[in-house]
Amino acid sequence: MKKFMAFLSIVAISFFLPGFQNVSHAGVKTKAALICMNWSDFHWIRIKHGALARVEELALRGHDIDLMCLAPENYDIEKQIEMVRQAIEAKVKYIIIACTDPEDLNGVLKEASDAGIKIIYVDSPATFPASVTYATDNFSAGAEVGRYLKKTLEADGISSGIIGIINTNENSESCHQRVAGFISELKDTKFMFVSQSYSDTNSSRAKEIAKGMIENGVAAIYGVDNYATIGASAAVREASQNSRKAYCVGWDASDENVEAVEDGSLSACLIQIPWNMGIMAVSAVVEMEQGTEMKGLFSESGYLLVTENNVKLPGYYSREF
């Protein structure tokens, strides 16, 4: 099975975060639905496994949570809408959802709310009000990537040049926040940015975009999601074999990105903790069943910047699915 970096120390710490408290009382019995963006991406699968692990743990404490897990095979807003209606028909009391689009699901989420269902967002919220959101603070995390790249470039005597950005698509608000945070750390430097390119979750397309950027002499490339990072780091690896130098930083703990950090074609990778998102969301179900009012809370689910200095530390590779 494939490895991934769930970071046991952060997972352990996460049990002291909001969403992990006040779940000691026995007797909660309820029904919930988890609706992710797809089952083809490791990120959403890990949210599901975190949620299911929490369901099993809570069952040992006397809680009975019937969790139905749904997702399209690929990114598909219409199918997500159908799945929300499926959850409504199943008479769930809670919908935990990662929204493919921040606006297009608002109508069906209102239908769910009107039916008395409480909404919990994981990773990617819509603009419709929810009880609670568990996600990465994408702006802050993007800023951390920007700070690291700035420090790395300056350490190598590079204080100016062009930085290319490969985003996922124009509709991803979370990715736009990653870009905004990243740029905020470099805005007072002599670095310039080319207009964003979009790879639409296609690593091959991202690689071709990155190759063009390298040919045009960029100093560095920022991959804003997993696929953009896989493609960009592959292009950097190939360029280095032809004595062309470019730096790459990016996002997400896929095997390809871990290996790219290890071989030096990816200088740093921002790792989210999707396992935590699933755990925290299910914990929130129990808390709300016990009377806690979340009132639109946003809770950071954890992240870590991985570089050559920490990628091989013991304990960084953990749960496998």
N, C-alpha and C positions, 0 to 999 in steps of 0.2 A: 504493500500500500504506500501511497505517497506521504512523504513527511511534510510537516508544516510547523511554523514557528508560533506556537500558542503562548509561549512564555509563562512557564509555571509560576514564577514569582509574582507576575502581575495577576494571574488568575487567582492565586491565593489571596493577594491583597484585595482583589475585587469583592471578596465576600464582606468587606467592611464598607463598601460603597452603598448609596441609596439603592433600594431594590433587593437588599440581602438581609434586611432587618425585619423584626416583627413577624417572623413566620414560624414561631414556635408553637402557636396554638393549634391544636388538632381539630379535625372535623370539616375542613373546607372541601366542598364537592362542587365542581363547576365544569363548564365546557368552554373551550377556546379554540380559535383557529390561528395558525401561523401561515401567512401568505408571503412568500419571498419572490424575488424578481425572476429567478429561474433555478433549475437544478443542474445546469451545465457549468456553473462557476463555483469553484471551491469555497468562495466567501459565503455564499448563501447556504451551502451545505453545512458549513461549520456553525452558522447561526442555528440551523435546525438541530444539529447534534447537541449544541449547548442547551437548547430549550428542552430537548428530550431527556438529557442527562439530569436537568433540574427537576423535571417531572418525576423521574425515577427516585431521585433523592428525597423529594418532598413526600412521595408515597410512603417512604419508610417512617415519616413523621405523622402519618395518618391523613394526609391530604390526597384527594382524588381529583386529578385534573385530566379531563379527557381532551387531549390536544390533537386536532386534525392538522396535518401539514400539507400545504398546497403550493404549487408554483408552476408556471408554464415551463416548457422545455427550454425556451429561449425568451429573450425580452419581448413581451407582448402585452401592451396596455389593455387591449380588449379582453384578453384571456384573464388578466388580473381582475378586471371589472366583473367578469363572469364568476370568478372564484370568490369575490366578496359577496356576491348574491348567493352563491352556493353556501357560504358560511351563514348568511342571514337565514336561509331556508333550513339549515341544520339547527337553528335556534341556539347558536353559541352566545355566550354572554360577553366574550372578549374577542377582538380581532387584533392580532399582532401582525403588523405589515411593514414591509419595505417597499416603498412606492416607486414604480418605474418613472413616473412623471409627477412633479409637484402640484399640478393643477388638474390633470385629466381624471383623476380618481376622486376628486372632491364630491361629485354628485352622488356616486354610489356609497361613499363613506358617510354622507349625510343620511342616505337611506338606512344604513346600518345604525347610525346614531339615533335616528327617529324610531328605530325598532328597539331601542334600549340597550344597544351594544356599546361597550366602551372600547375606544380605539387606543392602541399602543403602537407607537412607531419604533422600528429598529432600523438603524443605518440611514435610511432615506425617507424623510417625512413628506407628506403633502402639506398644503397650506391650510387644510381643514383642521380645526382645533382638535387636539387629542388629549387624553389624560396624562400621558407621559411619553417622552422620546428618549431612547437610549441609542447614542450614536457617538462617533468621533467628532470632536471639535475640529472640523476640517480646516478652518482658517488658521488656528493655532498650530496644527500639525503641519500645514503647508509652510507656515513661517519657520518652523524648526528645520524643514528641508532646505529652505532658502538660506538660513543662517549657516548651515553646514556647508552648502555649496560655496558660499561667499568665503568662508574660512579656508576651505580646501583650495580654491583658486588663488587666494591671496598668499597662501603658504607656498604655492608653486610660482609665485611672482607674477600672477595674472591679475591685473586690476581693471581691465577693460576688455570689451569684446561683445559678441552677440550671443544671446542665449535663446535657444529654440524651445518652444513649448508644444508638446503633443497632448491634446486633451482627448476626452472620449466622445462627447457629442454636445451640441449646443443646449440640450434640455437638462443636463445634469447639474443641478444647483450645488450639490456637494462638491463636484469637481471644480466648478467655478470658484467656490470658496477656497479650495486648495491652491488654485492659481493666485487668487487675491492675496492670501497669506504669504505665499512664496515671493511674489513681487514686492510686497511691503518691506521685506528684509533687504531688497536690492535696489530700492528706488532712489536712494541717495548715493549710489555708486556711479561709475562710468559705464556700467554694463547696459546694453540695450536689448530689447526683446523683439523678435520677429512676430508677425501676426500668428495667433494660435492656429494650429492645424488640428483636425479631428480624425481619429482613426476608427471611430465607431466600433469599439471593442474588437478590432481586428489587428492582431499582432503583425501579420504580414504587411498590411497597409502601413502600420506604424513604422516598420523597418524601412520601407521605401521612402517614407517621409523623412525619417532620420538620416538616411543615406544622402538625400538631397541637401539637408541642412549641413551635414559634414562637408560635402563637396563645396558648399558655399562658405565654409570657414567658420562655423559657429564654435564658440569656446566650450559650450556645454548644452546638454539637452535635458529637459525636465519631462518625464513621463508621468502623467497625472492619474493614470489608473494602471491596473495590472497589465493589460494588453499593450498599452502604449509603452510601458516600461520594458516589457519583454522584447518588443520590436526595437526600441531605441538602443537597449544595451547590446542586442545582437548586431546592430549596425556599427556601434562603437567597437565591438570585438573585431569585426571584419576590417574596419578601418585601421585598427592598430596593427594588423598583420601587413598592411601596406604603408606603415610608418606615418599614418595620419592620426593625430591626437585629438580627442574630444572627451569631455567628462560627461557622465550621465548620473542623474539621481531620479528616484521614482517612488512608486507605491506598491504595496501588497506582497504578501508572503507566499507566492507560488514557488514551486520547486525551481523553475527557470530563474526567478529573481534571486533566490538564495544562492544558486550556483553562480550567477553573474557577480554577486558580491564577492563570492569566494575567489573567482578568477580575475577580479579587478575591473571588469568592464562596466560594473555598476558601483559607483562610489558609495552610495547610501540608499537605503530603501525604508520608507515609512511603513511600519507594520501596524495594521489595525488588529483589534482583538474581537472578531465576530463571535467567538465562543461566549465571551462575556455578554454580548448583546442578547443572545438567546437566554442565557441564565437570568439576567436581570429582568427581562420582559416577563418570564414565567413567575419570578419572585414577586413582581408587581401585581400579577393576577391574584396571588394569595393575599398580598397586603390589602388590595382594594376589596377583596371578599371579606376581610376582617375589619373593614371600615375606614381605612386610610384614604384620604382624598389627595390625589396627586396634583391637581390644579395646573395642568400644563407644564409640569416639570421637564426640564432638559437635564439629562445626566450623561456626563462623559463616560464612555465605555472603555477607554484606555487605548494607548498607542505607544510605540517605541521606535526610535530610529536605529536601524541596524546598519553597521559598517563592518569593515574588515576586523575591527578591534573587538567586536562582540559576537560575530556571527558563529564562531565555533565554541563559544563558552558552553560548558556542560549544562544540561537542563533546558536548553533553548529549543530542542526538538522534543516534542512530547506526544500528545494524543494523535493517533493515526486512525483514519477511517477508510 
